[in-house]
Amino acid sequence: MDWILFGVFVFLMLSGVPLAVTLGLAGTAVIMLGGLGTMSLPTNVYTGIAKYPLLAIPVFVLAGLILERAGVAGSIVRFASSIVGQRRGGLAAVAVLVAMILGGISGSGPADSAAVGAVMLPSMLRAGYPKPFIAALIAAAGSTDILIPPSIAFIIYSLLVPQATVPALFAAGMIPGILSGFTLIAVASWLSVRNNFEAEHHEARPPFWRSLKEAFWGLAAPVIILGGMRSGWFTPTEAAVVAAFYGFFVGVFIYRSLSWRDIIESLAESAEISAVILLVVALASVFAYASNTLGTFDHLASALVGTGTSEVVVLLGITLLLLIAGMFLDAISIYFIFLPLLLPIAAHFNWNLVWFGVIITMNLAIGQFHPPLGVNLMVTCRLSGVSMESTIPWVIWMVIAMTGTMLLVTFVPEIALWLPRTLGYVD
């Protein structure tokens, strides 16, 4: 049955079948042939998505879309430009900063990559940046959004690992996410100087105080979301609803730029994005049920830890496994496929599951912007009108930067655990 499970999965994936369907059909084949109970199919599909915390996903996506259509992204760009100033690589740094700030609103890498790309592309082209570099940089910057709270990826992880709560994961991802962003800024600035990008400044530096005033309402959104959760005023799911209504209020009454058409389009787009995520979760639940019932990953985990392999070697092996998996699978699918294997290993070495969730998510963040899947990169390549292959020389530098940061957090766990410990979320 183990061979059938993975044989069907690999065959369908190589045949070009959508990944969600591949996971569902592989699990269904084992359930039907192995006599695991036909009625477990609808039960697992339903229970996979009938979870209260999942309500936060479509609402956080909606909040991000509403604030983006209200013009928040543009005001944050001007504010970031006023901070960075006119220097070589300044616009590249602005793009990363804007992506990090927007990541504190929606937690969706592809959505924020699209928003930042739409705003930054014209000015970066005027400054002499090549399109492949712009696509690679913004896709990489958008990957920090699944680390900086609120993070959709952390919500999914908390459902599969109840010991790691959403507030603890949000707090743990904050410093690694910010550190990843500043690492990308350093690499982008170095590449800009090395390749003579932005040799001339075509746009004046925005006034600091005026741009701060314009961006205030956008900058306040992450503070309200995270501050409300920390104070106990609302749960992460309720925070998503607050964020959506806050975006509506800002767009209609403050900026006065949000029309009813914008609201309807935001609702439709958030429904489409959320439907894709929840479909993957539902069908991946069938695959997870089949593998857990067979005990497939328990056998593999026992064999691995039984070899006496050192903790460092295991960590490096997990990192390599997830980096390779990120080339072909999306983050949610990787959680469902690999967590049954990785959690027994984490238990054997007594790893903190909040820190472990951050490490896994940092690996998956890298997978969002490198070929051949790279969902963020697909978005930015489409916006820039370039092929994914043309971005590879620039993507390599971004991958090296993010991998270095991820290894630092791997071997210095306090980088991730200091904040949740300080806030009392973990021991």
N, C-alpha and C positions, 0 to 999 in steps of 0.2 A: 504493500500500500504506500510506503514511503516513496518508492521509485515511481509509482503511478502519479502521486501528488506532484513531484517535481518534474517528472517527465512531461505531463500534460501542461504544467506551467511554462516550462522552457519552450516546448513546441508551439504553444499558442502565442507566446511573446515574440518568438522569432518569426512567426507567421504574420505579425502585424496586427494582431487582435488587440483592441484597447486594453490597457492594463487592468482596469477595474473588472472587466468581463473575464480576463485571463485568470485573475485571482478567484473569482466566483465560480468559474467552470472547473478549475483544478480542484477546488474544495468540494464541489458538487460531485465530481467523478469519484472521489474517494468515499464520500458519504454514501453514494448509491451502490458502488461496487463492494464496499467494505461492510455494508449492513449497519451503518451508524445511525440509521433512523431518518426516513424521508422527511418527517415533520420537523426535524431539526433545521431544515433549510429556511422556511419562512420564519421560524422562531429566531434564528441567529441574525437574519437580515433585519428583522424588527428590533431586536434587543441591541443590535450594533449601533443604531442611531436614536433609539428611544431613551436618550440620556439628557438630563437637564443641562449639564454644562455645555453640550453641543449647541444649545440655543445661542450661545455667545458668538459663534462663528459668523452666521449670516448678518447679525446685527453689528458686529465690529466692522465687517466688510462694508455694510451700508453706511456706517458713520464715516469711514474713510472716503467713500465715494461722494457723499454729500459735501463734506468739507473741501474735497478737491474741486468739485464743480462750483462751490461757492467762491473760489479764488484764493483759498488759503495757501495752496502750494506756491502761487506767484508771490504772495506777500512774504512767505518764509524765505523764498529765494532772494528777495531784495534785502531782507534782514541779514541773511547769511553773507551776502555780498558786502554789506556794510561792515561786517566783522572781519572778513578775510582781507578785503581791500584789493588794490590793484597790484598784483604780483604774478610772476610766472607760475602757472598751475593753479591760480586762484579760482577759476571757474570749476576746475576739477574738484577742488576741495569743497566748493559750495555745493556741487551736486551730491557729494557724499553726505555732507551735513544735513541737507534737505531730506535726503532719503532716511537718515537716522531719526529726524524729528517726525516725519510722517509715519515712521514705523511705530512711534508711540501713540498713534491714533487707530490704525486699522489692523496692523499685524499681518498683512498680506503682502508678500514679496512681489508677485506679479502685478498686483494693482498699484503698488507704490512705484514700481519700476516704470509702469506706463505713465503715471502722473508726473514723476520727475523727468522722464524722457521727453514728454510733450512740452514741458516748460523750459528745460535746459538745452534741448537740441539746437534751436535757432541761434542762441547766443554763443554756444560753444563752437558751432560751425563758423560763425562770423569771426571768432577769435583764432581760427586756424586749426582746430582739433579735427583729426580725421574721423569719419563716421565709425569705422570699426572700433577705434579707441573709446569713443563715446558710448557705444553699445555695450562694450565689455565693462567699462567703469560703472555705468549706472546699474547694470545687471548685478554686478558684485556688491555695489552699495545697497541695492534692494534686498540682498540676502541677509543683511543685518536685521531686517524687520522681523524675522522669526526668532531673534534673540532678545531684542529690545521689547519689553512688554508694552501693550498686550500682544501675545504671540499665539496664533492659531495652533502652531506646532506644539507648544507647551500644553495647550488645552487637550489636544489629542493624547499626548504622552501621559498626562495626569489621569485620563480615563483608563489607560492600560496599566498604569502603575499607581494604584490608590495611595501608596505610602508617600508619594511626592505630590503635595497639594499645589493648586494653581498659584496661590500667593507666594509660596516658597519658590516655585520655578520662575515666576515673574521677577522676583528679587534676585535670584541667582543668575538670571540671564542679563541683567542690567549692565554690570561691569564688563563681562566678556563681549557684549554687543557693542558697547562704547569703545572698548579697546580694539575690536575688529575694525570699527569705522575709522579710528584714527590711524590704524596701520594702513588701511587703504588710502587715506589722505597722504600719508608719507610716501607710499609707492607711486601714487598718481602724480604727486608734485615732482618726485625724482624723474619720472618718465617724461613729464612736461618739459623740465629743464634740459634733459638729455636730448630730446627730439625737437627742441626749439618751438614747442607749442605756445600759443598765446604770446608771441613775441611783441605784439603791439596791443595796447588796450583801446578797445573801440567804444567802450561804454563807461560813463562816469560812475564813480563810487557813490552809492545811495547814502543819503544822510542817515546817521545811526539812529537818532532819536525818532525821526519820522518813520523810518522803516520798522523800528521796534513797536511804535504805536500801531502801525498797520498790521503787524504780525502778532500782536498781543493775544488776540482771541484764538489764533491757531496754536500758539505756544502754550496757552492755558489748558488746552484739551488734555494732553498727557498728565498734567498736574492734577486736574479734576478726576481723571480716571484712576490713577494710581493712588492719589491722596484719599479718594473716597473709599477705595478698597482697604487701604492701610488703617483708616480711622474706623472701619467697621460700618460705615454708612450703607454700603451695598456690597453684594457679592460680585465676583467677576462677571457672571451672567447679567446681573442688574447693571453693572458698570457699562456693559455694551449698550444697553437701552439708554442709559443716561448720555453716553457719547453720541448716539444717533440723534436724540432730541436736542442735545447741545449743538450739533452740527446744523440741524434744521433752524434753530434759533439764530445762530450766527449768520447763516446764509440768507435768511429772510429779513431779519430785523436789524442786524448790524451792518453787514456788507451790502444787503439789499440787491444781491446778484443772483439769487436762486429763484428760478421760475418753477411753476408747477410741472412744466415739461422736464426740467432737470430732475425734479424729485421722482417723477414717474420713471424716467430713464435710469436713475440710480437704483430704484426698487427692482427694476427688471434685471439690471446688470448684477446686482448683489444676489438675486435669486438664482441667476445662471451660474455664477461662481460658486455659490454655496451648494447648489445641486450637484455639481461635479465633485466637490469635496465629500459630501455626504454619500454619494453613490459609491465612491471608492471605499469609504468607511464601512458601508453596509455589506458590500461584496467581499471586502477583505476580512470581515468578521467570519464569513463562511470558511475562508482559507485558514484563518487562525483556529477555528473550532476543529477543523479536520486534523490539522497538525498537532494541536494540543491533545486531542483524543488519542491519536496514534502514539503520542510521546516521542515524535521524531526528534525534536530539538533537545529533549531531555537526554536522549542517547548521545547526541553529538556533544552537548555540554559536558556530560560525564566523561566522555572519551578525551575531551580537550583538557579538562582540569586534572584528569587522572594521569596525564603524562608527566606531571611535575613541572610544567612550563612556568617560568618566572612571571611575576605580575607585570613587569615592564614589557616583556615580550608579548604577553597576552594583550595588553593595552595597545601596543603598536600594531598587532595583528588585527584587532577590532577596528582600529583607525583605517588600516589599508582596506579591510573588507567593506567598510561603509563608504569610503571614497570611491571604490570601484562600483559598488551598488548604486551610488548616487549618479553614476554616468548613465544608468539605464532605467532607474525607478524613481518615482516621486517620493517625497518625504513621508507621507501618510502610509503608503504601501510598505516602505522600509520598516516603519514602526511595527506594523502588523506581522511582517515576515520574520524580522530578525529579533525582536524583543523576546519571544519565547526561548530563543537560543541564548541571548545575552544576559537575561535576568538571573538564571541559575549561576552563570559565571560571576556576575556581580555579587551574588549572595555568598559564593565560595570565598571570594577575596574580601568580603565585608565592605564593599564600596558603598559610599553614600549615594542613594538613588536620585537625589536632587542634582548633585554634581554630575552623576552619570548621565542624567537626562540632558544637561547642558552640553556635555561632550558629544553625545549622539547628535543633538540638534546642530551643533557647530559643524559637524561632518556633513549633515544634510544641507546646511546653508551653502557650503561649497558646491554641492551638487546642483544648486539652483542656477548657477551661472557658468557651468562648463559643459561642452558638448558630450554626447549627442542629444541628451534630453534638455537640460538647462532651461526650465520654464521661464525664468527671468530673462535669460538671454534670447529666447524666442521672441519675447515681447519687444525688447529693445532693438533687436535686429529688424523686426517688422516695422517699427517706428522709423529706424534709420535708413531702411531700404538697402541693407547689406546682407550678405550671406553669413551664416554662422561660422563657416570655415575661415573667413577673412578676419575674424576676431581672435582666433587662436593665439597669435603672437602676443597679444595684450592680455588675454585671459590667463595665460601661463603665469604672468607676473602677479595677477590678482590671486590666483590659486596658491602660489608660493607664500604670499603675504598672509592669507587667511589660515593656511595650514600651519604656519609658524605660530600664529596667535593661538590656534586650537591646541597645539602641542604644549604651549606654555601653560594654558589652563589645565591641560591633562595632568601635567607633572607638578603643578602648583595649585592644588584644589582650593586653597583659601581665596584665590581670585574670584571664584564663583560662590564660595560658601560664606565669605565674610559678611556680606550684606544680609542674607537671610538669617544668619546667626545673630547679627546685631538687632534685627527686627523681631527675633524670637520665633521664627518660622521653623528652624531646625535646631537640633541640640549641638 
